[in-house]
Amino acid sequence: MKAPIGERPGMADYGVNVPEWQALPWSWAAERLIATRNYWMITVGANGQPHSLPVWGVWDDDDRQFMFSCSPNAQKVRNISANPRVALTNSDSVECVSMQGTAVRMTDANRIDTWVDRYIKKYGDEMGPEAGSFIRSHACFEVTPTLALSVIERADEFALRATRWRLDR
């Protein structure tokens, strides 16, 4: 899969339209998504009420997808059932990556196993030997992003490096 091409985001009021602007490479965003321990997951319920809580999850840059799990009784599950559009961010507000896309609850056992292996590789030391069965007993979601936005929240880099990527399939 070809890496997304960075674009200048529509943020002229923040000085992003300067001639010195240079897109961040996709690898910059991918590094931060892979390394993040706690992601912020944002969903919206059928009544329009937003819901935001941190989740553990796995970004796979080869598939350009994100996986997370949660209790089958969680508000996130109800929200995604009503509206599959989600946003997620890494936990770093200085070197931020924010993604928008759709979440789908996984039902294919082989696909879940692939993601659970990735999840255990990332978090296994923190979860213990029952991690796989614990995750499989919960709702597992695959998020396919369509848009990503990154900013570096430092005065000397913000306007010069803010970047948007379209993750077209």
LUMRO-831214 format. One line per field, with one value per residue: x negated, y, z of N, C-alpha, C in turn; residue number from 1. Coordinates in Angstrom, 1 decimal. Each point is the difference from the previous one (the first is absolute). Example, Ala and Ser with C-alpha at 12.3 -4.5 7.8 and 13.67 -1.06 7.14 Angstrom:
nx (-13.2 0.4)
ny (-5.7 1.1)
nz (7.8 -0.7)
cax (0.9 -0.9)
cay (1.2 1.1)
caz (0.0 0.0)
cx (-0.9 0.8)
cy (1.2 1.1)
cz (0.0 0.8)
seq (1 2)
***
This chain:
nx (-0.8 0.3 -1.0 0.9 0.5 -0.9 1.1 0.1 0.2 1.3 -1.2 0.4 1.0 -0.6 -0.1 0.8 0.5 -1.0 -0.8 -0.4 1.3 -0.2 0.6 0.6 -0.9 0.7 -1.3 0.1 1.1 -0.4 -1.2 0.7 0.7 -1.1 -0.7 1.1 0.0 0.4 1.1 0.3 1.1 0.5 1.1 1.1 0.8 1.1 -0.2 -1.2 0.1 -1.0 -0.9 -0.9 -0.7 -1.0 -0.6 -0.2 -1.0 0.2 -1.0 0.6 -1.2 -0.3 0.9 -0.7 0.1 1.0 -0.4 1.2 0.0 1.3 0.5 0.6 -0.1 -1.1 -0.1 -1.3 0.3 0.8 -1.0 -0.9 0.9 0.1 -1.3 -0.4 0.3 -1.3 -0.6 -1.3 -0.7 -1.3 -0.7 -0.9 0.2 -1.3 -0.2 1.0 0.6 0.9 0.8 0.6 1.0 0.2 0.8 -0.4 1.0 -1.1 0.3 -0.9 0.1 -0.3 0.9 0.8 -0.3 0.0 1.1 0.5 -0.6 0.4 1.2 -0.1 -0.5 1.0 1.1 -0.4 -1.2 0.9 0.4 -1.1 0.0 1.0 -1.0 -0.4 0.3 -0.7 -0.9 -0.1 0.0 -0.7 0.5 -0.3 -0.6 0.2 -0.9 0.7 -1.2 0.6 -0.2 -1.1 -0.2 -1.1 -0.3 -1.0 0.3 -0.9 -0.2 -1.2 1.0 0.9 -0.2 -1.2 0.7 1.1 0.5 0.6 0.5 0.3 0.7 0.0 1.0)
ny (-1.2 1.0 0.7 0.5 0.9 0.7 0.7 1.2 0.0 0.1 0.5 0.8 0.0 -1.1 0.6 -1.0 1.1 -0.1 0.7 0.1 -0.1 -1.1 -0.9 -0.5 -0.9 -0.9 -0.3 1.3 0.1 -0.9 0.6 1.1 -0.4 -0.6 1.0 0.5 0.3 1.2 -0.4 1.2 -0.6 0.6 -0.2 -0.2 0.2 -0.8 0.5 -0.2 -0.7 0.8 -0.9 0.3 -1.1 -0.1 -0.5 -1.3 0.0 -0.5 0.7 -0.4 0.4 -1.3 -0.2 1.0 -0.8 0.3 -0.7 0.0 -0.3 -0.4 0.3 -1.2 0.4 0.3 1.3 -0.2 -1.2 0.6 0.8 -0.9 -0.7 1.2 0.2 -0.7 1.3 -0.1 0.4 0.0 0.1 0.3 -0.4 0.2 1.0 -0.3 -1.3 0.7 -1.1 0.5 -1.0 0.0 -0.8 -1.2 -0.3 -1.2 -0.5 -0.6 -0.8 0.3 -1.3 -0.2 0.9 -0.4 -1.2 0.5 0.7 -1.0 -0.7 1.0 -0.1 -1.3 0.1 0.9 -0.7 -1.1 0.7 0.9 -1.0 -0.7 -1.3 0.7 0.7 -1.1 -0.8 0.9 0.2 -1.3 0.1 0.9 1.2 -0.5 1.2 0.1 0.9 0.4 0.7 1.2 0.5 0.6 0.6 0.7 0.4 0.9 -0.2 0.5 1.2 -0.5 -1.0 0.6 1.3 -0.4 -0.7 0.8 -1.3 -0.1 -1.2 -0.3 -0.9 0.4 -0.9)
nz (0.0 -0.9 0.5 0.9 -0.9 0.6 0.6 -0.5 1.3 0.0 0.3 -1.0 0.8 -0.1 -1.2 -0.3 -0.6 0.9 -0.8 1.3 -0.1 0.8 -0.8 1.0 0.1 -0.7 -0.2 0.0 -0.7 -0.9 0.2 0.0 -1.1 -0.5 0.4 -0.3 1.2 0.2 -0.7 -0.5 0.3 -1.1 0.6 -0.8 1.0 0.0 1.2 -0.6 1.1 0.0 -0.2 1.0 -0.2 0.9 -1.0 0.2 -0.9 -1.2 -0.5 -1.1 -0.2 0.0 0.9 0.6 1.1 0.8 1.1 0.5 1.3 0.4 1.2 -0.2 1.3 -0.6 0.4 -0.2 0.5 1.0 0.2 -0.1 0.7 0.6 0.2 -1.0 -0.2 0.0 1.1 -0.2 1.1 -0.3 1.0 -1.0 0.8 0.1 -0.2 -0.4 0.0 -0.8 0.2 -1.2 0.3 -0.3 1.0 -0.1 0.6 0.4 -1.0 -0.9 0.4 -1.3 -0.4 0.8 -0.4 -1.3 0.3 0.6 -1.0 -0.8 0.5 0.0 -1.2 -0.1 0.5 -0.6 0.1 -0.4 -0.8 -0.2 0.4 0.6 -0.5 -0.7 1.0 0.7 -1.0 -0.2 1.3 -0.5 -0.1 -1.2 -0.2 -1.2 0.0 -1.1 0.1 -0.2 1.2 -0.1 1.1 -0.3 1.3 -0.1 1.2 -0.9 0.6 0.1 0.3 0.8 -0.4 0.3 1.0 0.3 0.1 -1.1 0.2 -1.2 0.7 -1.3 -0.2)
cax (0.8 -0.8 0.1 0.8 -0.7 0.4 0.5 0.1 1.3 0.7 -0.1 -0.7 0.1 -1.1 -1.2 -0.4 -0.2 -1.3 -0.8 -0.9 0.7 -0.4 0.8 -0.7 0.1 0.9 -0.7 0.0 1.3 0.0 -0.8 0.8 1.1 -0.5 -0.6 1.0 0.6 1.3 0.6 1.4 1.0 1.2 1.2 1.2 1.2 1.1 0.6 -1.0 -0.9 -1.4 -0.6 -1.4 -0.7 -1.2 0.0 -1.2 0.2 -1.2 0.0 -0.8 -0.3 0.1 1.4 0.5 1.1 -0.2 0.8 0.1 1.1 0.6 1.1 1.1 1.1 -0.6 0.7 -0.6 0.7 1.3 -0.2 -0.5 1.1 0.9 -0.8 -1.4 -1.1 -0.8 -1.2 -0.9 -1.2 -1.0 0.2 -0.9 0.6 -1.0 -0.2 1.4 0.5 1.4 0.6 1.4 0.3 1.1 -0.2 0.8 -0.2 -0.5 0.6 -0.8 -1.0 -1.4 -0.4 -0.1 -1.2 -1.1 -0.2 -0.3 -1.4 -0.7 0.3 -0.9 -1.4 -0.2 0.4 0.0 -0.7 0.8 1.3 -0.1 0.2 1.4 0.3 0.7 1.4 0.7 0.3 1.0 1.3 0.5 0.3 -1.2 0.3 -1.0 0.2 -0.6 0.0 0.1 -0.7 -0.9 -0.5 -1.0 -0.6 -1.1 0.5 -1.2 0.1 -0.9 0.3 1.4 0.4 -0.9 0.0 1.3 0.2 1.2 -0.1 1.2 -0.4 0.9 -0.3)
cay (1.2 1.2 0.9 1.2 1.2 1.1 1.2 1.1 0.0 1.3 0.7 1.2 0.9 -0.4 0.2 -1.2 0.3 0.6 -0.7 -0.9 -1.2 -1.3 -1.1 -1.1 -1.2 -1.0 -0.8 0.8 -0.4 -1.5 -0.2 0.4 -0.9 -1.3 0.1 0.5 -1.0 0.4 0.9 0.5 -0.5 0.8 -0.5 0.9 -0.8 0.3 1.3 1.0 0.3 -0.5 -0.9 0.0 -0.6 -0.7 -1.5 -0.6 -0.4 -0.3 0.5 -0.9 0.9 -0.8 -0.1 1.3 -0.1 0.0 -0.9 0.1 -0.8 0.6 -0.8 0.0 0.9 1.4 1.0 0.0 -1.0 0.5 1.2 -0.5 -0.7 1.0 0.9 -0.6 1.0 0.2 0.7 -0.5 0.8 -0.5 0.7 1.1 1.2 0.8 -0.6 -0.6 -0.7 -0.1 -0.7 -0.2 -1.2 -0.8 -1.2 -1.2 -1.1 -1.2 -1.3 -1.1 -0.5 0.1 1.4 0.3 -0.7 0.8 1.2 -0.4 -0.2 1.3 0.6 -0.7 0.3 1.4 0.2 -1.3 0.0 0.7 -0.6 -1.4 -1.1 -0.1 1.2 -0.3 -0.4 1.2 0.9 -0.7 0.0 1.4 0.5 0.4 0.9 0.4 1.4 0.3 1.5 0.6 1.3 0.2 1.3 0.1 1.2 0.0 1.2 0.8 1.2 0.0 -1.0 -0.1 0.4 -0.6 -1.5 -0.5 -0.8 -0.8 -1.1 -0.8 -1.4 -0.7 -1.4)
caz (0.0 -0.1 1.1 -0.3 -0.3 0.9 -0.6 0.9 0.5 -0.2 1.3 -0.4 1.2 0.9 -0.7 -0.7 -1.4 -0.3 -1.1 0.6 0.5 -0.6 0.5 0.8 -0.7 0.6 1.0 1.3 0.7 0.3 1.1 1.2 0.2 0.5 1.3 1.0 1.0 0.3 -1.1 0.3 -0.9 0.0 -0.7 0.2 0.2 -0.9 0.4 -0.3 1.1 -0.1 1.1 -0.2 1.0 -0.6 -0.2 -0.5 -1.3 -0.9 -1.3 -0.9 -1.2 -1.3 -0.3 0.3 0.8 1.4 0.7 1.5 0.6 1.2 0.5 -0.9 0.5 0.1 -0.8 -1.3 -0.8 -0.4 -0.9 -1.3 -0.6 -0.5 -0.9 -0.1 -0.2 1.2 0.0 1.0 0.1 0.9 1.3 0.1 -0.5 -0.6 -1.3 -0.1 -1.1 0.2 -1.2 -0.1 -0.9 0.4 0.8 -0.3 1.0 -0.7 0.3 -0.6 1.1 -0.5 0.0 1.5 0.5 -0.5 0.8 1.4 0.0 0.0 1.3 1.1 -0.2 0.5 1.4 0.8 1.3 1.0 0.1 0.6 -0.9 -0.4 -0.8 -1.3 0.2 0.5 -1.1 -0.9 0.7 -0.1 -1.4 -0.7 -1.1 -1.0 -0.4 -1.2 -0.1 -1.3 0.0 1.2 0.2 1.1 0.3 1.0 0.9 0.5 -0.8 -1.2 -0.9 -0.3 -1.3 -1.1 -0.1 0.1 -1.2 -0.2 -0.9 -0.4 0.0 -0.9 -0.2)
cx (-0.9 0.3 0.9 -1.0 0.5 0.4 0.0 1.5 0.6 0.0 -0.7 0.0 -1.1 -1.4 -0.6 -0.3 -1.3 -0.8 -1.0 0.7 -0.5 0.8 -0.9 0.1 1.0 -0.7 -0.1 1.3 0.0 -0.8 0.7 1.2 -0.4 -0.4 1.0 0.5 1.5 0.5 1.3 0.9 1.2 1.1 1.1 1.2 1.1 0.7 -0.9 -0.9 -1.4 -0.4 -1.4 -0.7 -1.3 0.2 -1.5 0.4 -1.3 0.2 -0.9 -0.2 0.1 1.5 0.7 1.3 -0.3 1.0 0.1 1.1 0.5 1.1 1.2 1.2 -0.4 0.9 -0.5 0.7 1.3 -0.1 -0.4 1.1 1.0 -0.7 -1.4 -1.1 -0.6 -1.2 -0.9 -1.3 -1.0 0.1 -0.9 0.6 -1.0 -0.3 1.3 0.3 1.5 0.5 1.5 0.3 1.2 -0.5 0.9 -0.3 -0.4 0.8 -0.8 -1.1 -1.4 -0.5 -0.2 -1.4 -1.2 -0.2 -0.3 -1.5 -0.8 0.2 -0.8 -1.4 -0.3 0.2 -0.2 -0.6 0.8 1.3 -0.1 0.5 1.4 0.4 0.9 1.4 0.8 0.5 1.1 1.4 0.7 0.4 -1.3 0.4 -1.2 0.4 -0.7 0.0 0.1 -0.8 -0.9 -0.5 -1.1 -0.4 -1.1 0.3 -1.2 0.0 -0.8 0.3 1.5 0.4 -0.8 0.2 1.4 0.3 1.3 -0.3 1.3 -0.4 1.0 -0.4 0.0)
cy (1.2 0.9 1.2 1.2 1.1 1.2 1.1 0.1 1.4 0.8 1.3 1.0 -0.3 0.2 -1.1 0.2 0.7 -0.8 -1.0 -1.3 -1.2 -1.1 -0.9 -1.3 -0.9 -0.8 0.7 -0.4 -1.4 -0.3 0.3 -0.9 -1.3 0.1 0.4 -1.2 0.2 0.9 0.5 -0.4 0.9 -0.6 1.0 -0.9 0.4 1.3 1.1 0.3 -0.7 -0.8 -0.2 -0.7 -0.7 -1.5 -0.4 -0.5 -0.2 0.7 -0.9 0.9 -0.7 0.0 1.4 -0.1 -0.1 -0.9 0.3 -0.9 0.7 -1.0 0.0 0.9 1.5 0.9 0.1 -1.0 0.5 1.2 -0.5 -0.7 1.0 0.9 -0.5 1.0 0.3 1.0 -0.6 0.9 -0.8 0.9 1.3 1.3 1.0 -0.5 -0.9 -0.7 -0.2 -0.7 -0.1 -1.1 -0.7 -1.3 -1.1 -1.1 -1.2 -1.3 -1.2 -0.4 0.1 1.4 0.5 -0.6 0.8 1.2 -0.3 -0.3 1.3 0.7 -0.6 0.4 1.4 0.1 -1.2 0.0 0.7 -0.7 -1.4 -1.0 -0.2 1.1 -0.4 -0.4 1.2 0.9 -0.6 0.0 1.4 0.3 0.5 0.8 0.2 1.4 0.2 1.5 0.4 1.4 0.0 1.4 0.0 1.4 -0.2 1.3 0.6 1.2 0.0 -1.0 -0.1 0.3 -0.6 -1.5 -0.6 -0.7 -0.8 -1.1 -0.6 -1.4 -0.8 -1.4 -0.3)
cz (0.0 1.2 -0.4 -0.2 0.9 -0.8 1.0 0.5 -0.1 1.4 -0.2 1.2 1.0 -0.6 -0.8 -1.4 -0.3 -1.0 0.6 0.4 -0.8 0.7 0.9 -0.9 0.7 1.1 1.4 0.7 0.4 1.2 1.3 0.3 0.5 1.4 1.1 0.9 0.2 -1.1 0.6 -1.1 0.2 -0.8 0.2 0.0 -1.0 0.3 -0.2 1.1 -0.2 1.2 -0.3 1.2 -0.6 -0.1 -0.3 -1.4 -0.8 -1.3 -0.9 -1.3 -1.3 -0.4 0.0 0.7 1.5 0.6 1.5 0.4 1.2 0.4 -1.1 0.5 0.1 -0.8 -1.4 -1.0 -0.5 -1.0 -1.4 -0.7 -0.6 -1.1 -0.1 -0.2 1.4 -0.3 1.0 -0.1 0.9 1.3 0.1 -0.6 -0.7 -1.4 -0.2 -1.4 0.2 -1.3 0.1 -0.9 0.5 0.7 -0.3 1.1 -0.8 0.5 -0.5 1.0 -0.5 0.1 1.5 0.5 -0.5 0.9 1.4 0.1 0.0 1.4 1.1 -0.2 0.6 1.5 0.9 1.3 1.1 0.3 0.6 -1.0 -0.5 -1.0 -1.2 0.3 0.6 -1.1 -0.9 0.7 -0.1 -1.5 -0.6 -1.2 -0.9 -0.5 -1.3 -0.2 -1.4 0.0 1.3 0.0 1.1 0.1 1.0 0.8 0.6 -1.0 -1.3 -1.1 -0.4 -1.4 -1.1 -0.3 0.1 -1.3 0.0 -1.0 -0.3 -0.1 -0.9 -0.2 -1.5)
seq (1 2 3 4 5 6 7 8 9 10 11 12 13 14 15 16 17 18 19 20 21 22 23 24 25 26 27 28 29 30 31 32 33 34 35 36 37 38 39 40 41 42 43 44 45 46 47 48 49 50 51 52 53 54 55 56 57 58 59 60 61 62 63 64 65 66 67 68 69 70 71 72 73 74 75 76 77 78 79 80 81 82 83 84 85 86 87 88 89 90 91 92 93 94 95 96 97 98 99 100 101 102 103 104 105 106 107 108 109 110 111 112 113 114 115 116 117 118 119 120 121 122 123 124 125 126 127 128 129 130 131 132 133 134 135 136 137 138 139 140 141 142 143 144 145 146 147 148 149 150 151 152 153 154 155 156 157 158 159 160 161 162 163 164 165 166 167 168 169)
***
